[in-house]
Structure formats: structure tokens, C-alpha cells
Amino acid sequence: MSARIRLSTAARWALAGLLAVWFAIPFAPMLLRAFARRDQQAWFPLHWDASAAVTAFEHGGAEAFGRSVLLGLLVAAIATPAGAIAGRALALGQAPAPRTLTAILFAPLLLPPLAAALGMNVLLLRAHIPELAGLVIVLAALATPYTTFSMRVAYAAYDLGYDEEARLLGASGLQTLRRIHLPLIAPALGRSAFLAFLVGWSDYVVTVLIGGGQIVTLPLVAASAATGVGNDSMVAVLSLAAVVPPVVLLALLARTPWQTGDRT
């Protein structure tokens, strides 16, 4: 039995190592190119230079990075509670006309982003809504289907008996929510917030149309640099910068010591 356990553990570690290598392979060329001199075209440059990183941040990369982070956080702050409310209602049978509601919530996934953004842009302009507010609204609507599905799965496995027992023991509704309910669904909330952040962080089409060129995020700067000639090093730097926040958030989610474990 112990030999089987050791073999199973070794197999899991081997699979994890292979997956890590598989996902790291595409970033190796970018990492090499990011710190190579612009006149070095070999796969493994002989001369290293960090000027591309300096140039990228001097040409708006730092500001665009900050805007993308802010946009992702705003989208996550709206789409995560919205998805939690909708997911709970659908999973516990508390939503009126659940099929219709599901179709409405998941409609943004069925529509092409370009068509949806064009239509929403006209409405937002006529309503005189500022670019940032309109962009956050549209991206939150696009992220809500992901958070709704994630939270619906979590609430489908959630045991309401924990809440009922806490209330029977004298806990108020706020105490039950803060000390029982939220800790139990915290892992699902973290996953949902991560998905919503990715929508706001990585979007390009909707940001171009709704932002009207006034909101310059990191994907826009990277795409602009990619259209230039001889900007391979800068594009590599910006591309690597675009990977950092999602990887950091994913690592934090994996290492967060949830109070009650992932029961959802």
C-alpha cells in the first residue's frame, strides 16, 4: 500500500512538473528577447541589454499597467458579488424564471464582443456616461457569466445547514454571514474574482471601442508596439508584464490559508 502511495505521489509530481514546463515553454523566447540588444537576432543572444524594459515603461507602459490593474479590480469588485447573488439564486431555486434568467446572464458569451461593444457604445454615448464608467459596466457584464457559473457550482454543493445551525445557536444574520457563510464560500469567491479580473485585465476590443482611445491599457500598448518595426524586445517586455498579475493572483489563491478549507 505504501509503495502505491509513493508511486501515486511521484506520478502527481511528475505530471505537475510536465505541466509547468509546458506552460513555461512559450515564455522562454519572450524572456530571452526582452533582455537582448535590438540588433541581436539569434535565438540565444550573446549581448544582454535592459534598455527595452526602460523604453517600454518610459513610453507609457507603467501608466498602462496601472490602468489595467485598476480596470481588472473594478470589474472584479462588481462582477464577483453580482455572480454570487445570481449563482446562489439559481442554485437554490430562488430565482424567478430561472431559464430566462440564465439565458439573459449568459447572453454576453453568445454575442460577438465586437458587435456587443458597438451596440453598447451607442447607448453609452447617448446617455453621456464617462468612458471609464461605461467600460467598467460593459466589462463587468461580460465577466458576470463566468462568476455566475463559478458561484452556481459552489452554491450547488453548499450546505445551508451550517447557516441554520448558527442561527439556532443565537447568531444574528450578520454574524452568520461574516463567520460562517463567507468563510465557507471564500474559495469560490476567490476563483470568481480571479476570472473577473482576467476579463478586465486582458480585454482589447471592448477597451478600444468603449474607451475611445482615452483609456490606454497594457494590451493596447503591447498591440501598438507589436505593429512597429524593430520593437521585438519592447513587445516581449510588455507581454511578460501582462503575465505577471494573473500569475501572482493565481499563486496567492493557491497559497491562501482558507479558514475552513475548500468545502465548496
N, C-alpha and C positions, 0 to 999 in steps of 0.2 A: 504493500500500500504506500509506504513512504517513498519507494522508488518511483511509483506512478505520480505521486505528488511532485517530486523533484523534476520528473520529466515534463509534467504539465507546466510547472513554473518556468522551466527553461524554454519551453516552446512559446509561452506567452512573451517572455523577454526577447526571444529571437524575432517574433512577429513584430513586437513594438520597435525593435531596432531596424528591421527592414522598412517598416512604415516611415520611421523618422528619416532614414536615408532617402526613401522615395520622395518625400515631400521636400527634402533639403536639396536634392539634385538641381531643380530649376533655379535656385537662388545662388548656387556656386558661381556660374558665369557672371551674374549681376554683381556679386561681391568682388570678383576679380576686376571687372570693368570699372566699378565705382572708384577704385583707388589706383587706376592705371593712368599713365600720361595719355593725353589725347592723340598723340602720334603713334601710340603702340597698338598694333592691330593683332598681335599674336594672342593665342588662347591664354597663355600664361605670360603676362607682361614682365619684362625684365626691369622696368623702371616704375617706381610707385610714386604716386602724387595724390595729395588730398585736396587739390585745388577745385576739383569738381564738386565736392561737398560744400566748400566755401562759396563757390559760384552759385550753386543751387539755392542756398539759403539767402544769399545776397539778392537774388533775383525773385524774391517773393516766396521762396519755399517755406521759410519759417512761419510767415503770416498765414500762408495757405494751410500749413499743417495745423496751426491753432484753430483756424476756422473749421477745418474738417473734424477735429476733435469736438469742438463746441457743437457742431451740427449733429454729430453722432450722439452726443449726450442728450441734446434736446429731443431728438427723435426717440431715444430710448426712454426718456422721462415721460413721454406722452403715450407711446405705443405699448409699453410694458403694463401699466395699470389698466389701460383700455383692453388689452388682450386678456388680462387676469379676470376682469369683470365679465367679458364676453365668454371666455373659456369656462368659467365657473357656472354661468347661467346655462350654457349649452350642455355641460357635462352632468349637471344636477337636475336637468329638466325644468329649469326655472325660466327659460326664455320663451316668450310668446312667438308662435310660428317659427319653430327652430329651423326648418328647412329654408324658409325665406330669409331668415336672419343669416344663416350660414352662406347662402348664395350671395347676399349683399357683402358680407365680410370678406369673402374670398374672391369677389369680383375683380379687385385690383390685380390679382395674379393672372387672370384670364385676359385682361386687356393689355395690348402692347404699351409699354411705358411711354413711347413717343406720342401715340395717339391720346393717351390719358393726360399727359403733360400739356399737350397743345390745347385740349379742351379746358383743362383747369386753368391754364394761363389766361384765357379769355375771361373767365369768370372772376379770377383774382384781380385782373386789371380793372374790370368794370366796378368791382367792389372797393377799389382803391386800397387794397391790402398791401402792406410793405413787402418787399421781396423776401426778406428773411422769414417773416411770419408765414407768408404763403408757401415758401419752400419747406419749412418745417411741417406745416399742415399736410402737404401732399406726401412728403416722405413718411410721415407718421401713418398716413392712410395706407401707404404701400407696405409698411412694416407690420401693421396690425394683424394681417392674416397669419404671419409667422408666429407672432406672440400668442395669438388666439389658439392656434393649433397646439403649440407647446403647453400652454396652460390648460387647455382642454384635456390633454393626455394626463397631466398632473392631477387635475381635479377628478378625473375618472377613477384614479387609484386612491383618492383621498378619503379617509375615514372620518365622517362627521361626528363619530362617537367621541373623538378627542374634544371637540368643541362642546358637545352636550355634557360630557362629564365635568369639564371645567366649570360650566355654568351651574351644574348641580352642586358643585362644591363651593359655590358662592362667588365665583369670579364674575366681574362685570363684562359687558360686551367688549369694552376697550382692552381690558386685561386679557381676555381670551384671544383677541386679535393679536395683541403685542407679544404675549408669552407662549401661546400655543399655535395659533393659526400661521402667523408669518414665519416662525422658525421651521415649521413643517414644510411649507411651500417655498422656502428660501432658495433651494437649489433650482427649482423650476423657474422662479423669478430671475435668478442669475442667468440661466440659459436664455430666457426670453429677452432680457435686456441686452445680452451679447448679440443675439440675432438682430434686434432692432438697431443697435449701434452699427453693425455692419452695413445695414441698408443706408443709413445716413452718412457713414464714413466713406463708402466706396462709390456712391452714386455719381454719374456723369451726365446722362441725358437730361434728367429732370432738373438738375442744378443749372445746366446751361439754359434751358428754356424758361424755367420759373425765375431763376436768379437774374436773367437778362444781362449776364456779363458783369453784374455788380458784386456778386458773391463768388470770389475766386477760391476754390478749394484745391486740395492737393491733387486729386485726379485731373483737374483742369490744367494745372501747371505741368504735370507729368505728360499729359497729352500734347500740350503746346510744345514742350521740349522735344518730344518724340518726332514732331513734324519738321524739326530743324535738321540741318546738316552738320555732322560732326559733334553732335550732342550725346553720343552714346554714354559717356561717363556720367553726365548730369542725369540722363534718364535712368541709369542704373541706381544712382543715389536716391532719386525721388521714388523709384519703385521699391527700394529697400525701406525707405521711410514709411511708405504706405503699408508695409507689412508689420511694422513694429507695434502699433497699438493693438491690433487684433491678437497678435501673439502674446503680448503682455497680459491682456484681459483673459485670454484662454488659460494662461498659466496661473493667474490669480484665482480663476474659477476652480481649477483643478486642485489648488492647494488650500483653498479656503476651508477652515475647520468648522463646517456647519454644526450647529449646536446639537442637532438631533439626527444627523446623517441624512442621506438622500432617501427619504421614505416615499417620495412621490415619483 
